[in-house]
Amino acid sequence: MKLAIIGDFRKENATHVATNSALQHSIDFLGADLDFSWVHTTTIHHGFNPDDYQGFLIAPGSPYASMENVLEVIRFARLHLVPTLGTCGGFQHMIIEYARSVLKVADATHAETDPYASRLVITPLSCSLVGQRLDVSVLPGSRAFALVGASFTANYYCNFGLNPEYAAALDASGFRITGTDADGEVRILELDGHPFFMGTLFVPQASSTKERPQPLVTGFLEAVVVYSNP
């Protein structure tokens, strides 16, 4: 089994290092025969074949070197039902892809890369969450609820999030809001009818340890194993 981490790895980025560690923690916990590797966003059209992978983790650390290539992989994973977890920047770009493809907001984009665009579905947060640990309330009956329960504390590294104007449309169309903060702001999204397609504004990888692998990461890898062995 092979998992692709879609992002531009930087060894000085703590969330990238945490991603590698968290995946290994969960692989060891599951005893899974699973290899993971980073795929730089500029190489996606140079020898990268999404069919070779049984799961995708859309990494934190945007802006990506190629936003459009990241959106292409996300679209492939959504349409082909390949298990996918997106965190921080990954969460944000899963929303952009969905807004463009499903909500038909063709020019939906990100304030980080195009701050003056007319259709910003990702906008600056009212208060930066970089370095904060905040509680998340989880919707009963959701996959996240089955993995982490009604609430937990999450690590954040972001300055951008979902434009609240698009929250109701996302939820009504099937990209459901399953986690919120104390103010009701969206923190987890899950796609109905998909084996695992989840975005989190926080970075669950950052709280993983060898002794206590992060449940959302473990649940994601369990979905990858199931997908690999239909």
C-alpha positions as YAML, in Angstrom:
chain: A
units: angstrom
residues:
- id: 1
  name: MET
  ca: [0.00, 0.00, 0.00]
- id: 2
  name: LYS
  ca: [1.19, 3.49, -0.85]
- id: 3
  name: LEU
  ca: [0.18, 6.85, 0.56]
- id: 4
  name: ALA
  ca: [1.11, 10.18, -1.05]
- id: 5
  name: ILE
  ca: [1.60, 13.28, 1.06]
- id: 6
  name: ILE
  ca: [0.77, 16.14, -1.29]
- id: 7
  name: GLY
  ca: [2.81, 19.17, -0.29]
- id: 8
  name: ASP
  ca: [6.17, 20.89, -0.50]
- id: 9
  name: PHE
  ca: [8.21, 19.33, 2.29]
- id: 10
  name: ARG
  ca: [10.40, 21.62, 4.38]
- id: 11
  name: LYS
  ca: [12.39, 20.10, 7.22]
- id: 12
  name: GLU
  ca: [12.12, 23.33, 9.20]
- id: 13
  name: ASN
  ca: [8.30, 23.18, 9.11]
- id: 14
  name: ALA
  ca: [7.19, 21.57, 12.38]
- id: 15
  name: THR
  ca: [3.89, 20.39, 10.88]
- id: 16
  name: HIS
  ca: [5.72, 18.53, 8.11]
- id: 17
  name: VAL
  ca: [7.96, 16.74, 10.59]
- id: 18
  name: ALA
  ca: [4.89, 15.98, 12.72]
- id: 19
  name: THR
  ca: [3.10, 14.55, 9.68]
- id: 20
  name: ASN
  ca: [5.85, 12.02, 9.10]
- id: 21
  name: SER
  ca: [5.94, 11.06, 12.77]
- id: 22
  name: ALA
  ca: [2.16, 10.78, 13.13]
- id: 23
  name: LEU
  ca: [1.83, 8.54, 10.09]
- id: 24
  name: GLN
  ca: [4.54, 6.25, 11.42]
- id: 25
  name: HIS
  ca: [2.90, 6.14, 14.86]
- id: 26
  name: SER
  ca: [-0.41, 5.03, 13.34]
- id: 27
  name: ILE
  ca: [1.21, 2.57, 10.91]
- id: 28
  name: ASP
  ca: [3.02, 0.92, 13.82]
- id: 29
  name: PHE
  ca: [-0.16, 0.86, 15.89]
- id: 30
  name: LEU
  ca: [-2.13, -0.79, 13.08]
- id: 31
  name: GLY
  ca: [0.70, -3.08, 12.02]
- id: 32
  name: ALA
  ca: [-0.03, -1.96, 8.47]
- id: 33
  name: ASP
  ca: [2.25, -2.65, 5.50]
- id: 34
  name: LEU
  ca: [2.02, 0.90, 4.21]
- id: 35
  name: ASP
  ca: [4.65, 3.19, 2.72]
- id: 36
  name: PHE
  ca: [4.28, 6.97, 2.52]
- id: 37
  name: SER
  ca: [6.21, 9.57, 0.57]
- id: 38
  name: TRP
  ca: [6.00, 13.30, -0.11]
- id: 39
  name: VAL
  ca: [5.03, 14.48, -3.59]
- id: 40
  name: HIS
  ca: [6.16, 18.02, -4.34]
- id: 41
  name: THR
  ca: [3.30, 19.92, -5.93]
- id: 42
  name: THR
  ca: [5.34, 20.94, -8.97]
- id: 43
  name: THR
  ca: [6.07, 17.29, -9.86]
- id: 44
  name: ILE
  ca: [2.47, 16.13, -10.09]
- id: 45
  name: HIS
  ca: [2.58, 16.16, -13.90]
- id: 46
  name: HIS
  ca: [6.08, 14.69, -14.06]
- id: 47
  name: GLY
  ca: [6.00, 10.98, -13.29]
- id: 48
  name: PHE
  ca: [3.29, 11.13, -10.63]
- id: 49
  name: ASN
  ca: [0.34, 8.80, -11.23]
- id: 50
  name: PRO
  ca: [-2.51, 9.11, -8.68]
- id: 51
  name: ASP
  ca: [-3.66, 5.60, -9.55]
- id: 52
  name: ASP
  ca: [-0.49, 4.28, -7.88]
- id: 53
  name: TYR
  ca: [-1.68, 5.41, -4.44]
- id: 54
  name: GLN
  ca: [-4.35, 4.15, -2.07]
- id: 55
  name: GLY
  ca: [-4.57, 7.32, 0.00]
- id: 56
  name: PHE
  ca: [-3.69, 11.01, -0.01]
- id: 57
  name: LEU
  ca: [-2.78, 13.34, 2.83]
- id: 58
  name: ILE
  ca: [-3.04, 16.97, 1.72]
- id: 59
  name: ALA
  ca: [-0.34, 18.55, 3.84]
- id: 60
  name: PRO
  ca: [-0.29, 21.76, 5.84]
- id: 61
  name: GLY
  ca: [2.13, 24.43, 4.73]
- id: 62
  name: SER
  ca: [0.38, 26.49, 2.03]
- id: 63
  name: PRO
  ca: [0.74, 28.41, -0.18]
- id: 64
  name: TYR
  ca: [1.77, 25.47, -2.30]
- id: 65
  name: ALA
  ca: [4.21, 25.83, -5.17]
- id: 66
  name: SER
  ca: [1.36, 24.70, -7.46]
- id: 67
  name: MET
  ca: [-2.12, 25.28, -6.10]
- id: 68
  name: GLU
  ca: [-3.78, 24.00, -9.27]
- id: 69
  name: ASN
  ca: [-1.91, 20.68, -9.11]
- id: 70
  name: VAL
  ca: [-3.03, 20.21, -5.51]
- id: 71
  name: LEU
  ca: [-6.64, 20.89, -6.50]
- id: 72
  name: GLU
  ca: [-6.32, 18.33, -9.29]
- id: 73
  name: VAL
  ca: [-5.23, 15.60, -6.86]
- id: 74
  name: ILE
  ca: [-8.03, 16.51, -4.46]
- id: 75
  name: ARG
  ca: [-10.56, 16.29, -7.30]
- id: 76
  name: PHE
  ca: [-9.21, 12.89, -8.32]
- id: 77
  name: ALA
  ca: [-9.46, 11.60, -4.75]
- id: 78
  name: ARG
  ca: [-12.99, 12.94, -4.30]
- id: 79
  name: LEU
  ca: [-14.31, 11.50, -7.54]
- id: 80
  name: HIS
  ca: [-12.49, 8.15, -7.31]
- id: 81
  name: LEU
  ca: [-13.35, 7.63, -3.64]
- id: 82
  name: VAL
  ca: [-9.73, 7.44, -2.52]
- id: 83
  name: PRO
  ca: [-9.31, 8.04, 1.25]
- id: 84
  name: THR
  ca: [-8.07, 11.57, 1.83]
- id: 85
  name: LEU
  ca: [-7.21, 13.68, 4.86]
- id: 86
  name: GLY
  ca: [-6.44, 17.37, 4.50]
- id: 87
  name: THR
  ca: [-5.14, 19.44, 7.41]
- id: 88
  name: CYS
  ca: [-4.73, 23.21, 7.73]
- id: 89
  name: GLY
  ca: [-3.82, 24.21, 4.15]
- id: 90
  name: GLY
  ca: [-5.15, 20.84, 3.00]
- id: 91
  name: PHE
  ca: [-8.53, 21.62, 4.58]
- id: 92
  name: GLN
  ca: [-8.58, 25.00, 2.87]
- id: 93
  name: HIS
  ca: [-7.83, 23.60, -0.58]
- id: 94
  name: MET
  ca: [-10.35, 20.78, -0.24]
- id: 95
  name: ILE
  ca: [-12.93, 23.53, 0.23]
- id: 96
  name: ILE
  ca: [-11.71, 25.45, -2.82]
- id: 97
  name: GLU
  ca: [-11.85, 22.35, -5.03]
- id: 98
  name: TYR
  ca: [-15.34, 21.49, -3.81]
- id: 99
  name: ALA
  ca: [-16.58, 25.06, -4.24]
- id: 100
  name: ARG
  ca: [-15.32, 25.16, -7.82]
- id: 101
  name: SER
  ca: [-16.44, 21.69, -8.87]
- id: 102
  name: VAL
  ca: [-19.64, 21.09, -6.91]
- id: 103
  name: LEU
  ca: [-20.95, 24.50, -5.84]
- id: 104
  name: LYS
  ca: [-20.00, 25.84, -9.30]
- id: 105
  name: VAL
  ca: [-18.16, 28.85, -7.92]
- id: 106
  name: ALA
  ca: [-15.71, 28.69, -10.81]
- id: 107
  name: ASP
  ca: [-13.44, 31.44, -9.53]
- id: 108
  name: ALA
  ca: [-13.41, 30.34, -5.88]
- id: 109
  name: THR
  ca: [-9.98, 30.99, -4.41]
- id: 110
  name: HIS
  ca: [-7.81, 31.70, -1.38]
- id: 111
  name: ALA
  ca: [-7.08, 35.09, 0.17]
- id: 112
  name: GLU
  ca: [-3.50, 34.01, 0.83]
- id: 113
  name: THR
  ca: [-2.73, 33.73, -2.89]
- id: 114
  name: ASP
  ca: [-5.24, 36.21, -4.37]
- id: 115
  name: PRO
  ca: [-6.42, 38.60, -1.64]
- id: 116
  name: TYR
  ca: [-8.37, 40.87, -3.97]
- id: 117
  name: ALA
  ca: [-10.35, 38.16, -5.79]
- id: 118
  name: SER
  ca: [-14.12, 38.48, -5.85]
- id: 119
  name: ARG
  ca: [-14.90, 34.91, -4.69]
- id: 120
  name: LEU
  ca: [-12.80, 34.24, -1.62]
- id: 121
  name: VAL
  ca: [-13.98, 31.02, -0.01]
- id: 122
  name: ILE
  ca: [-10.90, 31.00, 2.23]
- id: 123
  name: THR
  ca: [-10.40, 34.24, 4.15]
- id: 124
  name: PRO
  ca: [-8.22, 35.51, 7.00]
- id: 125
  name: LEU
  ca: [-9.36, 34.39, 10.42]
- id: 126
  name: SER
  ca: [-10.56, 37.15, 12.71]
- id: 127
  name: CYS
  ca: [-7.77, 36.09, 15.06]
- id: 128
  name: SER
  ca: [-4.69, 34.08, 14.13]
- id: 129
  name: LEU
  ca: [-4.70, 30.53, 15.48]
- id: 130
  name: VAL
  ca: [-0.98, 29.92, 15.03]
- id: 131
  name: GLY
  ca: [0.36, 28.11, 18.07]
- id: 132
  name: GLN
  ca: [-3.01, 27.81, 19.82]
- id: 133
  name: ARG
  ca: [-4.67, 24.76, 21.37]
- id: 134
  name: LEU
  ca: [-8.45, 25.05, 21.33]
- id: 135
  name: ASP
  ca: [-11.40, 22.76, 21.93]
- id: 136
  name: VAL
  ca: [-13.40, 21.30, 19.05]
- id: 137
  name: SER
  ca: [-16.99, 20.10, 19.43]
- id: 138
  name: VAL
  ca: [-17.82, 17.13, 17.20]
- id: 139
  name: LEU
  ca: [-21.15, 16.24, 15.62]
- id: 140
  name: PRO
  ca: [-22.63, 12.95, 16.90]
- id: 141
  name: GLY
  ca: [-22.95, 10.32, 14.19]
- id: 142
  name: SER
  ca: [-20.00, 11.66, 12.20]
- id: 143
  name: ARG
  ca: [-16.84, 9.72, 11.42]
- id: 144
  name: ALA
  ca: [-14.87, 12.20, 13.52]
- id: 145
  name: PHE
  ca: [-17.19, 11.53, 16.46]
- id: 146
  name: ALA
  ca: [-16.60, 7.79, 16.13]
- id: 147
  name: LEU
  ca: [-12.85, 8.40, 16.25]
- id: 148
  name: VAL
  ca: [-12.41, 11.13, 18.87]
- id: 149
  name: GLY
  ca: [-15.73, 11.48, 20.69]
- id: 150
  name: ALA
  ca: [-17.77, 14.57, 21.48]
- id: 151
  name: SER
  ca: [-14.88, 16.99, 21.99]
- id: 152
  name: PHE
  ca: [-11.11, 17.24, 22.10]
- id: 153
  name: THR
  ca: [-8.33, 19.81, 22.09]
- id: 154
  name: ALA
  ca: [-6.60, 20.55, 18.78]
- id: 155
  name: ASN
  ca: [-3.35, 22.18, 17.69]
- id: 156
  name: TYR
  ca: [-3.62, 25.05, 15.20]
- id: 157
  name: TYR
  ca: [-1.05, 26.62, 12.88]
- id: 158
  name: CYS
  ca: [-3.23, 28.70, 10.58]
- id: 159
  name: ASN
  ca: [-4.19, 32.27, 9.75]
- id: 160
  name: PHE
  ca: [-6.93, 31.41, 7.22]
- id: 161
  name: GLY
  ca: [-10.21, 29.52, 7.34]
- id: 162
  name: LEU
  ca: [-13.56, 29.00, 5.64]
- id: 163
  name: ASN
  ca: [-15.43, 32.15, 4.67]
- id: 164
  name: PRO
  ca: [-18.61, 31.77, 6.79]
- id: 165
  name: GLU
  ca: [-20.72, 32.88, 3.82]
- id: 166
  name: TYR
  ca: [-20.12, 29.47, 2.21]
- id: 167
  name: ALA
  ca: [-20.64, 27.26, 5.26]
- id: 168
  name: ALA
  ca: [-24.35, 26.58, 4.77]
- id: 169
  name: ALA
  ca: [-23.93, 25.76, 1.07]
- id: 170
  name: LEU
  ca: [-21.10, 23.32, 1.77]
- id: 171
  name: ASP
  ca: [-23.06, 21.54, 4.47]
- id: 172
  name: ALA
  ca: [-26.30, 21.37, 2.48]
- id: 173
  name: SER
  ca: [-24.53, 19.92, -0.57]
- id: 174
  name: GLY
  ca: [-22.92, 17.06, 1.34]
- id: 175
  name: PHE
  ca: [-19.58, 18.41, 2.53]
- id: 176
  name: ARG
  ca: [-20.85, 18.36, 6.07]
- id: 177
  name: ILE
  ca: [-19.71, 20.46, 8.98]
- id: 178
  name: THR
  ca: [-18.88, 17.92, 11.68]
- id: 179
  name: GLY
  ca: [-16.61, 19.94, 13.97]
- id: 180
  name: THR
  ca: [-16.83, 23.50, 15.28]
- id: 181
  name: ASP
  ca: [-15.08, 25.68, 17.84]
- id: 182
  name: ALA
  ca: [-16.64, 27.48, 20.79]
- id: 183
  name: ASP
  ca: [-17.87, 30.25, 18.48]
- id: 184
  name: GLY
  ca: [-19.41, 27.87, 15.96]
- id: 185
  name: GLU
  ca: [-16.63, 28.35, 13.40]
- id: 186
  name: VAL
  ca: [-16.02, 25.38, 11.09]
- id: 187
  name: ARG
  ca: [-13.12, 23.17, 12.09]
- id: 188
  name: ILE
  ca: [-13.93, 19.76, 10.51]
- id: 189
  name: LEU
  ca: [-15.65, 18.88, 7.22]
- id: 190
  name: GLU
  ca: [-16.56, 15.38, 5.98]
- id: 191
  name: LEU
  ca: [-17.93, 14.36, 2.59]
- id: 192
  name: ASP
  ca: [-21.07, 12.23, 2.57]
- id: 193
  name: GLY
  ca: [-20.87, 8.97, 0.63]
- id: 194
  name: HIS
  ca: [-17.08, 8.85, 0.56]
- id: 195
  name: PRO
  ca: [-15.06, 6.19, 2.40]
- id: 196
  name: PHE
  ca: [-12.91, 8.90, 3.99]
- id: 197
  name: PHE
  ca: [-12.73, 12.50, 2.80]
- id: 198
  name: MET
  ca: [-12.09, 14.75, 5.79]
- id: 199
  name: GLY
  ca: [-10.61, 18.19, 6.21]
- id: 200
  name: THR
  ca: [-9.50, 19.72, 9.51]
- id: 201
  name: LEU
  ca: [-8.43, 23.31, 9.99]
- id: 202
  name: PHE
  ca: [-6.24, 22.15, 12.86]
- id: 203
  name: VAL
  ca: [-3.27, 19.80, 12.51]
- id: 204
  name: PRO
  ca: [-4.07, 16.51, 14.28]
- id: 205
  name: GLN
  ca: [-0.61, 15.19, 13.42]
- id: 206
  name: ALA
  ca: [0.91, 17.59, 15.94]
- id: 207
  name: SER
  ca: [-0.63, 15.81, 18.94]
- id: 208
  name: SER
  ca: [0.39, 12.28, 17.97]
- id: 209
  name: THR
  ca: [2.88, 10.28, 20.02]
- id: 210
  name: LYS
  ca: [4.24, 6.78, 19.70]
- id: 211
  name: GLU
  ca: [2.36, 5.81, 22.84]
- id: 212
  name: ARG
  ca: [-0.87, 7.53, 21.76]
- id: 213
  name: PRO
  ca: [-1.22, 7.74, 17.97]
- id: 214
  name: GLN
  ca: [-3.65, 10.43, 16.88]
- id: 215
  name: PRO
  ca: [-7.11, 8.85, 16.34]
- id: 216
  name: LEU
  ca: [-8.04, 10.85, 13.24]
- id: 217
  name: VAL
  ca: [-4.78, 9.88, 11.56]
- id: 218
  name: THR
  ca: [-5.26, 6.25, 12.58]
- id: 219
  name: GLY
  ca: [-8.84, 6.28, 11.32]
- id: 220
  name: PHE
  ca: [-7.66, 7.70, 8.01]
- id: 221
  name: LEU
  ca: [-5.07, 4.94, 7.62]
- id: 222
  name: GLU
  ca: [-7.66, 2.31, 8.53]
- id: 223
  name: ALA
  ca: [-9.72, 3.61, 5.60]
- id: 224
  name: VAL
  ca: [-6.65, 3.35, 3.36]
- id: 225
  name: VAL
  ca: [-6.20, -0.29, 4.39]
- id: 226
  name: VAL
  ca: [-9.85, -1.06, 3.66]
- id: 227
  name: TYR
  ca: [-9.65, 0.70, 0.29]
- id: 228
  name: SER
  ca: [-6.57, -1.37, -0.55]
- id: 229
  name: ASN
  ca: [-8.32, -4.63, 0.31]
- id: 230
  name: PRO
  ca: [-11.85, -4.38, -1.08]
...
